[in-house]
């Protein structure tokens, strides 16, 4: 059984950020996507805890983290991440982000380059304005509109999982995502969708100076390989790794392949 510790980081803007962590060594902070929570990284905590201080958060308004008042500004996530650094008294860390978590990680790396020892952008997109209109509208409609009509996140979770995961994912991957999405805070999730759609600052890719790898599932339909290649080209000397038999949630659709790819990259940074 996975042995972890649990604590809260306190931010200046009041919400507490829930953290699960295990291991010792250089810190490795993992940021989930818009429909997830810290449990999406359990396979990675188990794998990396033997060499790193492996940390996974619940973003504000997710999981065991506090909800927050008012609208969500995408910049709030960077403030929350600095609170995580303060909580563990960190000067630098390796940061891994999936999808929305990748955009948070990218923004943080551009704002605080000396804090990021390396950066891993997993199934991350260039922003909703970079998606074709059909993909963007489908994403928003499938998530936000049913909730505004009175449904709960558990009601839309199976269809979202089906749209994101590869048919070749390991057994239980879809179910794991459905479970995590079922625990979303409905109001905070809607705020996150709105903030993410409205956040379209892409000049910051070129500001990233940290060693970077872009990881993408070969069957990812939401943020496909050509988008990952475009991100790679915009970040100086970035690596690229394609995870076989995985869709948009490659870290837990194919954890063995993912962990090997990330570990190979991190080993070069030691």
ABEGO torsion letter per residue (X at the ends): XBBBBBBBBBBAAGBBBBBBBBEBEBBBBBBBBAABBAAAAAAAAAAAAAABBBBBBBBBGBEABBBBBEBBBAAAAAAAAAAAAAAAGBABBBBBBBEAAAAAAAAAAAABAAABABBBBBGBBAEAAABBAAAAAAAAAAAAAAAAAGBBAAAAAAAAAAAABBAABBBGAAAAAAAAAAABBAAAAAAAAAAAAABBBAAAAAABABBBBBBBBAABAABBAAAAAAAAAABBGBBBBBBBGBBABAAAABAAAAAAAAAAAAAAAX
